[in-house]
Amino acid sequence: MFRRGFFGVVLSSLFSGCIGLSEGGGGFIEIHNRTNSVRDASVTLIQQESVTLIQQESQETVLDDTYRVEPDTERRIDDAFNGGVFEVEVTVDDGRSKEYELGIGRCPGIRFFIGIEPDELILDQDVCD
């Protein structure tokens, strides 16, 4: 009897933790265009998931879109991602492209920064407090 009760508590705790981590979102992207031209930035986020029981890794595309940003302005994309680890690829219409590993962990409400500079493409993220 004790084992069934203990198993139920453990299972219930695991499921509530998983559900708690997958709810909401809140992670946002800011794209800053510091050039004199309108720029289209294609952003792809692929969530990396490890399945340790069978030693396989799965991937899910959570964002794959293009955003137009006027010169010397910024654009914000709200609720772009939850917690976890993401492979990010950003491609700008002038031919520049860059990849980044976005590690969110348990802080889903942080900012991912894309800076389109005249001579550089910057990808960075805030850190968890």
ZAMARGU-4260 file (C-alpha; in steps of 0.2 Angstrom, whole numbers, plus 5000, padded with zeros to 4 digits):
<rodrens>
0) 5000/5000/5000 | 5014/5012/5004 | 5022/5009/4987 | 5007/5013/4978 | 5004/5029/4988
5) 5022/5034/4986 | 5022/5030/4967 | 5006/5041/4965 | 5014/5056/4974 | 5030/5054/4963
10) 5020/5053/4947 | 5009/5067/4951 | 5024/5078/4956 | 5032/5074/4939 | 5017/5078/4929
15) 5013/5094/4938 | 5031/5099/4935 | 5031/5096/4917 | 5014/5105/4915 | 5021/5120/4925
20) 5036/5121/4914 | 5026/5120/4897 | 5013/5133/4902 | 5013/5151/4897 | 5027/5156/4887
25) 5033/5174/4890 | 5050/5172/4881 | 5051/5186/4869 | 5062/5192/4854 | 5068/5209/4851
30) 5075/5213/4833 | 5085/5229/4832 | 5088/5236/4814 | 5102/5248/4815 | 5104/5250/4796
35) 5098/5263/4784 | 5087/5250/4775 | 5072/5240/4778 | 5077/5223/4783 | 5068/5206/4783
40) 5074/5194/4796 | 5069/5176/4795 | 5070/5168/4813 | 5069/5149/4816 | 5068/5141/4833
45) 5069/5123/4835 | 5067/5116/4853 | 5079/5102/4858 | 5072/5088/4868 | 5082/5073/4875
50) 5073/5057/4879 | 5084/5048/4891 | 5075/5032/4892 | 5078/5027/4874 | 5093/5038/4871
55) 5086/5048/4857 | 5084/5067/4854 | 5069/5075/4846 | 5067/5092/4839 | 5051/5103/4837
60) 5051/5119/4827 | 5042/5132/4838 | 5044/5147/4827 | 5048/5149/4808 | 5044/5166/4802
65) 5050/5182/4793 | 5049/5199/4801 | 5051/5216/4792 | 5060/5229/4802 | 5061/5247/4797
70) 5077/5257/4797 | 5083/5262/4815 | 5069/5254/4824 | 5065/5238/4834 | 5052/5225/4833
75) 5046/5214/4848 | 5039/5196/4846 | 5030/5191/4862 | 5027/5174/4868 | 5040/5166/4856
80) 5046/5152/4867 | 5045/5143/4884 | 5059/5136/4894 | 5071/5123/4887 | 5085/5123/4874
85) 5083/5130/4857 | 5093/5130/4841 | 5091/5147/4833 | 5095/5152/4815 | 5093/5170/4810
90) 5095/5175/4791 | 5094/5193/4785 | 5088/5197/4768 | 5106/5205/4764 | 5113/5187/4765
95) 5120/5187/4782 | 5115/5172/4793 | 5120/5166/4811 | 5116/5152/4822 | 5114/5152/4841
100) 5110/5140/4855 | 5097/5148/4866 | 5097/5140/4884 | 5082/5146/4894 | 5081/5133/4908
105) 5067/5137/4920 | 5067/5156/4916 | 5055/5156/4901 | 5051/5175/4902 | 5068/5181/4896
110) 5073/5191/4880 | 5082/5185/4865 | 5091/5199/4856 | 5094/5200/4837 | 5105/5216/4832
115) 5106/5220/4814 | 5120/5232/4813 | 5128/5239/4796 | 5143/5227/4797 | 5137/5214/4810
120) 5123/5202/4815 | 5122/5200/4834 | 5113/5186/4843 | 5112/5187/4862 | 5101/5183/4877
125) 5097/5189/4894 | 5102/5179/4909 | 5090/5171/4922 | 5090/5181/4939
</rodrens>
